Amino acid sequence: MAAKAKKSYQEDLIASLKNPKEAAAYLSAAIEEGDRKLFLLALRNIAEAQGGISAVAEKARLNRENLYRMLSKRGNPEIKSLLTLLHAMGLELTVKAQKQVYA
């Protein structure tokens, strides 16, 4: 009896991130963690879901090598590049007030 091949977690994640609402929720969760490396990983995963770094770089009109560097573990993207990237991926950055706990 042949076992049915299972998709890996990464394959399932990338498939789900093709949905813009899922991608936005995923990226928001990464931002809430407050970890730059996690945020950059989330951006890389979303880029992969949208055809890969090369495809996203072309759509964003960003240099592919610079985008790889920007999204690397040691990356430190400038806000202008980040906003351009998010726009190309069909996402936008929003800011909201923190929930306040009243005593």
N, CA, C and O atoms as a MOPAC input file, in Angstrom:
PM7 MOZYME 1SCF
protein

 N      0.85200 1    -1.16700 1     0.00000 1
 C      0.00000 1     0.00000 1     0.00000 1
 C      0.90300 1     1.23700 1     0.00000 1
 O      1.72700 1     1.40700 1     0.89900 1
 N      0.74800 1     2.08600 1    -0.99500 1
 C      1.56500 1     3.29100 1    -1.10400 1
 C      0.96800 1     4.39100 1    -0.23400 1
 O     -0.23200 1     4.66200 1    -0.27200 1
 N      1.81700 1     4.99400 1     0.52600 1
 C      1.36000 1     6.10000 1     1.36900 1
 C      1.19600 1     7.34600 1     0.51200 1
 O      2.00500 1     7.63100 1    -0.37000 1
 N      0.15100 1     8.06200 1     0.79100 1
 C     -0.10700 1     9.30600 1     0.06600 1
 C      0.92900 1    10.34000 1     0.51200 1
 O      1.13400 1    10.54900 1     1.70800 1
 N      1.57500 1    10.98000 1    -0.45600 1
 C      2.58500 1    11.98200 1    -0.12600 1
 C      1.93200 1    13.17600 1     0.56300 1
 O      0.90300 1    13.69000 1     0.12400 1
 N      2.55600 1    13.59500 1     1.64300 1
 C      2.03400 1    14.74500 1     2.38100 1
 C      2.80300 1    15.99100 1     1.97300 1
 O      4.00500 1    15.94700 1     1.71300 1
 N      2.08400 1    17.09500 1     1.92400 1
 C      2.75300 1    18.36900 1     1.67600 1
 C      3.50300 1    18.76500 1     2.93800 1
 O      3.07200 1    18.48100 1     4.05500 1
 N      4.60100 1    19.40800 1     2.73900 1
 C      5.33900 1    19.89900 1     3.89900 1
 C      4.65100 1    21.14100 1     4.45400 1
 O      3.80900 1    21.74900 1     3.79300 1
 N      5.01900 1    21.50100 1     5.66100 1
 C      4.46700 1    22.71200 1     6.28000 1
 C      4.75800 1    23.91400 1     5.39300 1
 O      3.88100 1    24.74800 1     5.16700 1
 N      5.99100 1    24.00900 1     4.88700 1
 C      6.38400 1    25.14700 1     4.05300 1
 C      5.53200 1    25.21500 1     2.78700 1
 O      5.10800 1    26.30000 1     2.39100 1
 N      5.27800 1    24.09000 1     2.15600 1
 C      4.44000 1    24.07400 1     0.94700 1
 C      3.01600 1    24.53000 1     1.25900 1
 O      2.42400 1    25.29800 1     0.50100 1
 N      2.47600 1    24.05700 1     2.37100 1
 C      1.13100 1    24.48700 1     2.78200 1
 C      1.10000 1    25.98200 1     3.08900 1
 O      0.16300 1    26.68700 1     2.71300 1
 N      2.13900 1    26.45200 1     3.77700 1
 C      2.22400 1    27.87000 1     4.11700 1
 C      2.26000 1    28.72500 1     2.85000 1
 O      1.50500 1    29.69000 1     2.73000 1
 N      3.12200 1    28.37800 1     1.92000 1
 C      3.25700 1    29.14600 1     0.67900 1
 C      1.94000 1    29.13300 1    -0.08600 1
 O      1.53400 1    30.15600 1    -0.63700 1
 N      1.27900 1    28.00100 1    -0.12400 1
 C     -0.01700 1    27.91800 1    -0.81600 1
 C     -1.03600 1    28.84800 1    -0.16100 1
 O     -1.80100 1    29.51600 1    -0.85700 1
 N     -1.05200 1    28.89600 1     1.17100 1
 C     -2.02300 1    29.75400 1     1.86300 1
 C     -1.69900 1    31.22700 1     1.67400 1
 O     -2.60300 1    32.06200 1     1.65000 1
 N     -0.41800 1    31.55400 1     1.54000 1
 C     -0.00500 1    32.95300 1     1.40600 1
 C     -0.29900 1    33.53500 1     0.02600 1
 O     -0.07600 1    34.72400 1    -0.20400 1
 N     -0.78500 1    32.72800 1    -0.87200 1
 C     -1.22100 1    33.25000 1    -2.18200 1
 C     -2.49300 1    34.07000 1    -2.02800 1
 O     -2.81600 1    34.89700 1    -2.88100 1
 N     -3.21400 1    33.83500 1    -0.93500 1
 C     -4.41500 1    34.60400 1    -0.61700 1
 C     -3.96900 1    35.89900 1     0.07500 1
 O     -3.33300 1    35.84200 1     1.12700 1
 N     -4.29400 1    37.07300 1    -0.50500 1
 C     -3.83500 1    38.34000 1     0.07800 1
 C     -4.26200 1    38.55000 1     1.53000 1
 O     -3.50600 1    39.12500 1     2.31300 1
 N     -5.45500 1    38.09600 1     1.90300 1
 C     -5.89500 1    38.25800 1     3.29100 1
 C     -5.06100 1    37.39800 1     4.23500 1
 O     -4.73400 1    37.82500 1     5.34200 1
 N     -4.71900 1    36.19200 1     3.80000 1
 C     -3.86400 1    35.31100 1     4.60800 1
 C     -2.46600 1    35.91800 1     4.73100 1
 O     -1.86700 1    35.90700 1     5.80600 1
 N     -1.95800 1    36.44400 1     3.62400 1
 C     -0.63100 1    37.05800 1     3.63700 1
 C     -0.59900 1    38.25400 1     4.58400 1
 O      0.36100 1    38.42600 1     5.33500 1
 N     -1.63700 1    39.07300 1     4.55200 1
 C     -1.70400 1    40.25300 1     5.42600 1
 C     -1.75500 1    39.83500 1     6.89000 1
 O     -1.07300 1    40.43100 1     7.72300 1
 N     -2.54800 1    38.82800 1     7.21400 1
 C     -2.65600 1    38.35600 1     8.59500 1
 C     -1.33100 1    37.75700 1     9.06500 1
 O     -0.92300 1    37.97000 1    10.20600 1
 N     -0.67400 1    37.02500 1     8.20600 1
 C      0.61200 1    36.39800 1     8.50800 1
 C      1.66600 1    37.46800 1     8.78700 1
 O      2.41500 1    37.37300 1     9.75900 1
 N      1.71800 1    38.48000 1     7.93400 1
 C      2.68800 1    39.54900 1     8.10400 1
 C      2.37700 1    40.36800 1     9.35500 1
 O      3.29300 1    40.76700 1    10.07400 1
 N      1.11900 1    40.61800 1     9.61700 1
 C      0.72700 1    41.34800 1    10.82900 1
 C      1.14500 1    40.58300 1    12.08000 1
 O      1.62000 1    41.18100 1    13.04500 1
 N      0.97300 1    39.28000 1    12.06400 1
 C      1.38000 1    38.46100 1    13.21200 1
 C      2.89400 1    38.53400 1    13.40600 1
 O      3.38100 1    38.58900 1    14.53500 1
 N      3.62300 1    38.53500 1    12.31000 1
 C      5.08500 1    38.63600 1    12.39900 1
 C      5.50000 1    39.98800 1    12.97400 1
 O      6.43600 1    40.06400 1    13.77000 1
 N      4.81300 1    41.04700 1    12.57600 1
 C      5.10500 1    42.38200 1    13.09600 1
 C      4.82900 1    42.43300 1    14.59700 1
 O      5.61300 1    43.00200 1    15.35600 1
 N      3.72500 1    41.84500 1    15.02100 1
 C      3.34800 1    41.86100 1    16.43800 1
 C      4.38600 1    41.17200 1    17.31300 1
 O      4.53200 1    41.51000 1    18.48800 1
 N      5.10700 1    40.20400 1    16.74800 1
 C      6.14400 1    39.50800 1    17.51400 1
 C      7.31600 1    40.43400 1    17.83200 1
 O      8.05300 1    40.20700 1    18.79200 1
 N      7.48400 1    41.48300 1    17.01700 1
 C      8.55500 1    42.44200 1    17.27500 1
 C      9.94300 1    41.93400 1    16.95600 1
 O     10.92700 1    42.47300 1    17.46100 1
 N     10.04500 1    40.90700 1    16.12800 1
 C     11.32800 1    40.30400 1    15.76600 1
 C     11.61000 1    40.60400 1    14.29900 1
 O     10.89200 1    40.13000 1    13.41900 1
 N     12.65000 1    41.38800 1    14.03200 1
 C     12.99400 1    41.78500 1    12.66100 1
 C     13.24400 1    40.57200 1    11.76500 1
 O     12.78800 1    40.54200 1    10.62200 1
 N     13.96300 1    39.57800 1    12.27300 1
 C     14.26500 1    38.38600 1    11.46300 1
 C     12.98300 1    37.65400 1    11.08100 1
 O     12.84800 1    37.18200 1     9.95100 1
 N     12.05300 1    37.55900 1    12.00800 1
 C     10.77300 1    36.89800 1    11.73100 1
 C      9.97900 1    37.69200 1    10.68200 1
 O      9.36600 1    37.10900 1     9.78700 1
 N      9.99900 1    39.00500 1    10.80100 1
 C      9.32200 1    39.86700 1     9.84000 1
 C      9.90200 1    39.67800 1     8.44100 1
 O      9.15600 1    39.56500 1     7.46800 1
 N     11.22700 1    39.64200 1     8.34000 1
 C     11.87000 1    39.45800 1     7.02700 1
 C     11.58600 1    38.06800 1     6.46700 1
 O     11.40800 1    37.91400 1     5.25800 1
 N     11.54000 1    37.05800 1     7.32900 1
 C     11.18200 1    35.70700 1     6.89100 1
 C      9.76200 1    35.69400 1     6.34600 1
 O      9.49400 1    35.06900 1     5.32000 1
 N      8.85400 1    36.38000 1     7.02600 1
 C      7.46500 1    36.45100 1     6.56000 1
 C      7.40500 1    37.11600 1     5.18700 1
 O      6.67400 1    36.65500 1     4.31000 1
 N      8.15700 1    38.18300 1     4.99400 1
 C      8.19700 1    38.83900 1     3.68400 1
 C      8.74900 1    37.90500 1     2.61400 1
 O      8.23700 1    37.86800 1     1.49600 1
 N      9.79300 1    37.14900 1     2.95200 1
 C     10.36000 1    36.18400 1     1.98400 1
 C      9.33600 1    35.11800 1     1.61900 1
 O      9.20800 1    34.75200 1     0.45100 1
 N      8.61100 1    34.62100 1     2.60800 1
 C      7.60200 1    33.59800 1     2.34100 1
 C      6.47900 1    34.14400 1     1.46300 1
 O      5.99900 1    33.45200 1     0.56500 1
 N      6.06400 1    35.37100 1     1.71800 1
 C      5.01700 1    35.97800 1     0.88600 1
 C      5.53300 1    36.18700 1    -0.53100 1
 O      4.80800 1    35.94900 1    -1.49700 1
 N      6.76800 1    36.62500 1    -0.66300 1
 C      7.36400 1    36.79600 1    -1.99300 1
 C      7.41200 1    35.45700 1    -2.72600 1
 O      7.11900 1    35.39000 1    -3.92000 1
 N      7.77700 1    34.40400 1    -2.02200 1
 C      7.81500 1    33.06900 1    -2.63400 1
 C      6.42700 1    32.66400 1    -3.13300 1
 O      6.29100 1    32.07800 1    -4.20800 1
 N      5.41300 1    32.97700 1    -2.35200 1
 C      4.03800 1    32.64000 1    -2.73200 1
 C      3.59800 1    33.40800 1    -3.97800 1
 O      2.69700 1    32.97500 1    -4.69600 1
 N      4.23700 1    34.54200 1    -4.22700 1
 C      3.87200 1    35.36800 1    -5.37100 1
 C      4.81100 1    35.18200 1    -6.55000 1
 O      4.92300 1    36.05600 1    -7.41000 1
 N      5.48100 1    34.04900 1    -6.58800 1
 C      6.31700 1    33.72400 1    -7.74600 1
 C      7.80200 1    33.81000 1    -7.50700 1
 O      8.58900 1    33.52400 1    -8.40900 1
 N      8.20200 1    34.19500 1    -6.31800 1
 C      9.61800 1    34.25500 1    -5.98200 1
 C     10.15800 1    35.67500 1    -5.98100 1
 O      9.50800 1    36.61700 1    -6.43300 1
 N     11.36500 1    35.79100 1    -5.45800 1
 C     12.01300 1    37.09600 1    -5.31300 1
 C     12.16700 1    37.78500 1    -6.66100 1
 O     11.90600 1    38.98200 1    -6.77900 1
 N     12.58800 1    37.04000 1    -7.67900 1
 C     12.79500 1    37.65300 1    -8.99300 1
 C     11.51000 1    38.25700 1    -9.53800 1
 O     11.51400 1    39.37800 1   -10.04600 1
 N     10.41300 1    37.52100 1    -9.43400 1
 C      9.12500 1    38.00900 1    -9.94400 1
 C      8.65800 1    39.23300 1    -9.16800 1
 O      8.15800 1    40.19000 1    -9.75800 1
 N      8.81800 1    39.20600 1    -7.85400 1
 C      8.38500 1    40.33100 1    -7.02200 1
 C      9.28300 1    41.54100 1    -7.27400 1
 O      8.79900 1    42.67100 1    -7.33900 1
 N     10.58200 1    41.30800 1    -7.41700 1
 C     11.51200 1    42.41000 1    -7.70200 1
 C     11.14000 1    43.10000 1    -8.99900 1
 O     11.14500 1    44.32900 1    -9.08200 1
 N     10.81800 1    42.31100 1   -10.00900 1
 C     10.42700 1    42.88300 1   -11.29700 1
 C      9.13600 1    43.69300 1   -11.16600 1
 O      9.03600 1    44.80300 1   -11.69000 1
 N      8.16900 1    43.14100 1   -10.47600 1
 C      6.89400 1    43.83000 1   -10.28900 1
 C      7.07100 1    45.12700 1    -9.49500 1
 O      6.41300 1    46.12900 1    -9.77600 1
 N      7.96500 1    45.10000 1    -8.50000 1
 C      8.21100 1    46.26800 1    -7.65400 1
 C      9.20900 1    47.23900 1    -8.27900 1
 O      9.43100 1    48.33600 1    -7.76600 1
 N      9.79800 1    46.82400 1    -9.37900 1
 C     10.85200 1    47.60400 1   -10.04000 1
 C     12.02800 1    47.85600 1    -9.08900 1
 O     12.58500 1    48.95200 1    -9.02300 1
 N     12.37800 1    46.79300 1    -8.35700 1
 C     13.52500 1    46.82500 1    -7.46300 1
 C     14.58900 1    45.88900 1    -8.01900 1
 O     14.26500 1    44.90600 1    -8.68600 1
 N     15.83900 1    46.18400 1    -7.75200 1
 C     16.94000 1    45.33300 1    -8.16600 1
 C     16.83800 1    44.00200 1    -7.42000 1
 O     16.70900 1    43.98200 1    -6.19600 1
 N     16.89700 1    42.90300 1    -8.15200 1
 C     16.72000 1    41.57600 1    -7.55400 1
 C     17.75400 1    41.30100 1    -6.46400 1
 O     17.40800 1    40.81200 1    -5.38900 1
 N     19.02300 1    41.61300 1    -6.73800 1
 C     20.07100 1    41.36300 1    -5.74500 1
 C     19.84200 1    42.20000 1    -4.48500 1
 O     20.03700 1    41.72500 1    -3.36600 1
 N     19.42900 1    43.44700 1    -4.68700 1
 C     19.14500 1    44.29500 1    -3.52600 1
 C     17.96400 1    43.75800 1    -2.72400 1
 O     17.96200 1    43.82300 1    -1.49500 1
 N     16.95500 1    43.22500 1    -3.42800 1
 C     15.80300 1    42.66300 1    -2.72900 1
 C     16.21200 1    41.42400 1    -1.93200 1
 O     15.77200 1    41.24500 1    -0.79600 1
 N     17.05400 1    40.56600 1    -2.52200 1
 C     17.56300 1    39.41300 1    -1.77600 1
 C     18.27100 1    39.87700 1    -0.50500 1
 O     18.04300 1    39.33300 1     0.57500 1
 N     19.12700 1    40.88300 1    -0.64200 1
 C     19.86200 1    41.41500 1     0.49600 1
 C     18.91300 1    42.02700 1     1.52500 1
 O     19.06600 1    41.82100 1     2.72900 1
 N     17.93400 1    42.78100 1     1.03100 1
 C     16.97900 1    43.44800 1     1.90800 1
 C     16.19600 1    42.43900 1     2.75300 1
 O     15.90200 1    42.69500 1     3.92100 1
 N     15.86200 1    41.29500 1     2.15600 1
 C     15.05200 1    40.29400 1     2.85100 1
 C     15.87600 1    39.20100 1     3.52100 1
 O     15.32100 1    38.24600 1     4.06400 1
 N     17.19600 1    39.34100 1     3.48500 1
 C     18.04500 1    38.34300 1     4.13100 1
 C     17.89900 1    38.46000 1     5.65000 1
 O     17.31900 1    39.42100 1     6.15400 1
 N     18.42200 1    37.48600 1     6.35900 1
 C     18.34200 1    37.49700 1     7.82000 1
 C     18.98400 1    38.74600 1     8.41100 1
 O     18.59600 1    39.20200 1     9.48600 1
 N     19.96100 1    39.29000 1     7.71000 1
 C     20.65700 1    40.48000 1     8.19600 1
 C     20.13900 1    41.74500 1     7.52000 1
 O     20.69400 1    42.82700 1     7.71100 1
 N     19.07900 1    41.60800 1     6.73200 1
 C     18.53700 1    42.74700 1     6.00200 1
 C     18.00200 1    43.83200 1     6.91900 1
 O     17.59700 1    43.58200 1     8.05400 1
 N     18.01500 1    45.04700 1     6.38600 1
 C     17.50700 1    46.18700 1     7.13500 1
 C     16.87900 1    47.14500 1     6.11100 1
 O     17.45600 1    48.18600 1     5.79600 1
 N     15.70000 1    46.78800 1     5.59700 1
 C     15.11800 1    47.57700 1     4.51700 1
 C     14.75200 1    48.99900 1     4.93600 1
 O     14.29100 1    49.24500 1     6.05100 1
 N     14.97200 1    49.91700 1     4.00900 1
 C     14.52100 1    51.29000 1     4.22500 1
 C     13.01000 1    51.31800 1     4.04900 1
 O     12.44300 1    50.48700 1     3.33900 1
 N     12.36500 1    52.27400 1     4.69500 1
 C     10.90300 1    52.33300 1     4.66300 1
 C     10.39600 1    52.49100 1     3.23000 1
 O      9.38500 1    51.88600 1     2.87500 1
 N     11.06900 1    53.28500 1     2.40200 1
 C     10.62900 1    53.48900 1     1.01700 1
 C     10.64800 1    52.15900 1     0.25600 1
 O      9.69900 1    51.84100 1    -0.45900 1
 N     11.71700 1    51.39200 1     0.40800 1
 C     11.81400 1    50.09000 1    -0.26300 1
 C     10.77000 1    49.12200 1     0.26800 1
 O     10.16800 1    48.36400 1    -0.49300 1
 N     10.56000 1    49.15200 1     1.57300 1
 C      9.56300 1    48.28000 1     2.18900 1
 C      8.16500 1    48.60000 1     1.66900 1
 O      7.40500 1    47.69300 1     1.32900 1
 N      7.82800 1    49.87900 1     1.60600 1
 C      6.50600 1    50.27200 1     1.10900 1
 C      6.33800 1    49.89500 1    -0.36500 1
 O      5.26500 1    49.45200 1    -0.77500 1
 N      7.39400 1    50.07000 1    -1.15600 1
 C      7.35900 1    49.68000 1    -2.56900 1
 C      7.13200 1    48.18200 1    -2.69800 1
 O      6.32100 1    47.74000 1    -3.51100 1
 N      7.84800 1    47.40300 1    -1.89600 1
 C      7.71000 1    45.95100 1    -1.90900 1
 C      6.30100 1    45.52500 1    -1.51700 1
 O      5.68200 1    44.70700 1    -2.19800 1
 N      5.80000 1    46.07600 1    -0.42700 1
 C      4.45700 1    45.72300 1     0.02500 1
 C      3.41600 1    46.05500 1    -1.04000 1
 O      2.51200 1    45.26000 1    -1.29800 1
 N      3.54200 1    47.21000 1    -1.64800 1
 C      2.60100 1    47.61500 1    -2.70400 1
 C      2.63300 1    46.61600 1    -3.86100 1
 O      1.58400 1    46.23000 1    -4.37800 1
 N      3.82000 1    46.20200 1    -4.26500 1
 C      3.95900 1    45.24600 1    -5.36300 1
 C      3.34300 1    43.89200 1    -5.01900 1
 O      2.92500 1    43.15300 1    -5.91100 1
 N      3.28600 1    43.56700 1    -3.73200 1
 C      2.71100 1    42.29500 1    -3.29500 1
 C      1.22800 1    42.43600 1    -2.95100 1
 O      0.61100 1    41.49900 1    -2.44300 1
 N      0.66600 1    43.60100 1    -3.22600 1
 C     -0.75900 1    43.80900 1    -2.97100 1
 C     -1.07900 1    44.04300 1    -1.51000 1
 O     -2.20200 1    43.79700 1    -1.06900 1
 N     -0.09700 1    44.51800 1    -0.75200 1
 C     -0.26800 1    44.75800 1     0.67400 1
 C      0.03800 1    46.21300 1     0.98300 1
 O      0.65300 1    46.91200 1     0.17700 1
 N     -0.38900 1    46.66100 1     2.14000 1
 C     -0.05800 1    48.01400 1     2.57600 1
 C      0.21000 1    47.99600 1     4.06100 1
 O     -0.27700 1    47.13300 1     4.79000 1
 N      0.98700 1    48.95600 1     4.49400 1
 C      1.32300 1    49.09200 1     5.89700 1
 C      0.33300 1    50.05500 1     6.54000 1
 O      0.10000 1    51.15000 1     6.02800 1
 N     -0.24100 1    49.64700 1     7.65200 1
 C     -1.15900 1    50.52200 1     8.38000 1
 C     -0.69800 1    50.61200 1     9.82800 1
 O      0.01200 1    49.74100 1    10.33100 1
 N     -1.10700 1    51.66100 1    10.46500 1
 C     -0.76100 1    51.88400 1    11.86400 1
 C     -2.06600 1    52.04300 1    12.62900 1
 O     -2.99200 1    52.70500 1    12.16100 1
 N     -2.13300 1    51.43600 1    13.80100 1
 C     -3.32600 1    51.58100 1    14.62300 1
 C     -2.89700 1    51.82800 1    16.06000 1
 O     -1.78900 1    51.47200 1    16.46100 1
 N     -3.77400 1    52.43200 1    16.81500 1
 C     -3.49300 1    52.68900 1    18.22500 1
 C     -3.47800 1    51.37500 1    18.98900 1
 O     -4.24700 1    50.45900 1    18.69600 1
 N     -2.60700 1    51.30100 1    19.95600 1
 C     -2.56200 1    50.11900 1    20.79300 1
 C     -3.80700 1    50.07100 1    21.65900 1
 O     -4.37100 1    51.10000 1    22.03200 1
 N     -4.22000 1    48.84900 1    21.96900 1
 C     -5.34100 1    48.69000 1    22.88900 1
 C     -4.85700 1    49.08000 1    24.26500 1
 O     -3.80700 1    48.62700 1    24.72100 1
 N     -5.61900 1    49.91400 1    24.91400 1
 C     -5.22100 1    50.37000 1    26.23500 1
 C     -6.01800 1    49.62300 1    27.29900 1
 O     -7.22000 1    49.39100 1    27.16400 1
 N     -5.32700 1    49.26500 1    28.33000 1
 C     -5.96500 1    48.60600 1    29.46100 1
 C     -6.17800 1    49.66900 1    30.52600 1
 O     -5.22500 1    50.29800 1    30.98600 1
 N     -7.41200 1    49.86300 1    30.91100 1
 C     -7.74100 1    50.86500 1    31.92000 1
 C     -7.85000 1    50.19900 1    33.27600 1
 O     -8.47100 1    49.14600 1    33.42100 1
 N     -7.24300 1    50.82100 1    34.25700 1
 C     -7.25800 1    50.27200 1    35.61900 1
 C     -8.51900 1    50.67300 1    36.34800 1
 O     -8.70700 1    50.30300 1    37.50700 1

